[in-house]
Every structure is written in structure tokens, then in C-alpha cells.
Amino acid sequence: MLLYIVSRFPRGIGRTRLMKLLFLVDAVAAERLGRVVSGVEWRRWRYGPFSKEVLNVLDELVEEALLALDPGPEVRYVALAEPPELPGDVKEVVDYVVDRYGFMPLTELLKEVYDRYDIHGMAMGERIILDWRRELLELAEKADSDMDALVELMGRLYDAYRDALEALPGETLTLYNIAAVYLASRDPERLRKLTTTLLDVLDEVKKEISTGGKGGAVISAETRRRIAELYRELRRAAVEALEG
């Protein structure tokens, strides 16, 4: 992945920019794919998110003559070889990050990372956890008391799973909205399970769509069964809310 990112910069890329872009790849992947993709551990350091593991991989790529190292005023890397092909969903995330953030001034890039992920509020050396599901569960817990949290929750679900939601009954998100507001204070454990099930189903549908194209015909029988069970549970909770 590092070789691919560097290859997107024909004149080379500085170490600080490269580090921040890889962090953003993980952050965006956590949001869109439900997982990080770099396999490294991130910590808050002097210039923001940092990983010693990334430096180790860069050193290995230089030793293998896949990258050239320019140790000038700013340490820069230049690709010397074609990168291996990335999985489609990962490549989509990497290209999005490079196209959106890769060529902005470094000061703006650092500000974006610091502000968006609240790096300023972390202690030096503190581990940065990019946990998409945990964030959604925390937003769901506030659904009955914080309208901004509810709006953020529904917006994230729609943005991340737009295609997958097309394979579910049209009112799925509406029913979940009602259920979340109702259960947040009355039965938070039930809401947690319901949210987890919803995310599991959406992730599975998204995966099946990505391998077979859009449309209900690509959804397996087992996934259809899980969708039906989820819908019944959402409808049950929504009816309880409306009657209660």
C-alpha cells in the first residue's frame, strides 16, 4: 500500500505527508469499510498520528530498491517500481484520500487531521483508536437525548451503506431511527445488539454487492434471511415505541 501511495506522486512525497495520508486511509477505511487496512498501530506524536511500523516498512522498501530515499531538507520517497495491485475496495479508499488530501498544503493537511480526529486532545504517545463501530454505538446511546448525535448517526449510516440499504426494505433506516430513540434510555443493551446486528447485515450486503454488482439478485439466501430477521426486530421495536 505504501508503494502504491508513493507511486501516485511522480516527484516523490515527503515522509510527514506520507504518514498522514496513510493515517487518513485507515480513518476513511474504518468509516467506509468498517475496518482499518494498514495493519499498523497509530499513536499521537509531535506532528500528529505516527507509526514506527510505517518507518520500518519504508526502510525495507528502500533496501529492496522499490523506493528511493532523498534525504534532503525534507526526507522524501520516490517509487522505483510498479506497486502491487490493491483490492478494489482498498484502492477506492486510497485513491479517495490521495485525490482529496494528497496535494493540499502540508499545513492544511496537518490541521485537517488534528481537527477532524481531535489529536490536540490526546497525550503524547497515546494510542489512536479508529473504531467505526464503537463510534456508531456511542452515537446510538445518545439518540434520545442528543439530536445532533442522532443526525450524525443516521448520516454516517446512509453515507457508508447507501448501496447496501437499497437491498433492504425502504423503511429500514426510518424504523431504526424510531427504535434507537425509544431504546436508548429504556433498554440500551437491546439497542446495542440491534445496532450491531444492523451493521453486521449491512457489512455483509455491502460485501456481496461489491463482488456481484448492485441489485437484489446478488444477495445470498442466508443474507436475505438475516435481513428479514433484522426487519422484524426493527419493526417490533418501532411498534413498541409508537404504542408506548
C-alpha angles and dihedrals in degrees: 000000000000091000090051093051092048090048089061088067108063092188093047134258131252120246095242093051092045092051092051094046092052089050089052090050089058092044094050092042089053089055099041103030101026092239142067116249108197097072092219133117118244126212134178110257138165095291098031131268111019138174126191087200090064091055090050091053091047090052090051092050090051092049089051090051091241091117131032118219120218106193094190125128087309119032105241136180129214124192115241098179141039111269121239116260114270124218110269097249092047093047090052091055094045093049091048092052094045093046094047102037109011099087103034117111110281093240090056091047092052091047091050092052095043095047100039096048098032093239091161089066094057127090119244108274094015115145115250111221116201101195113160095181095048090053092051092048090051091050090049091053089061096045095111098044107032118051092188090057091050092049090048091049095051092043093052092048092050095045094047098042106028095129094040092052089059088067092053127072109288096244096051096110092043091053091047090050091054092044093049094053091046099045101037094091101014100053112359093170091056089048090050091053092045092050092047091050091049091052092046091053094045092049091051093047090047090051093050092047092050091055097042110024130252123314138075093266092077094056112104123235092247092053090047088054091052091048090053092049091048092049092051091051093047091048091048092053092045092051090051089052094050093046095042 
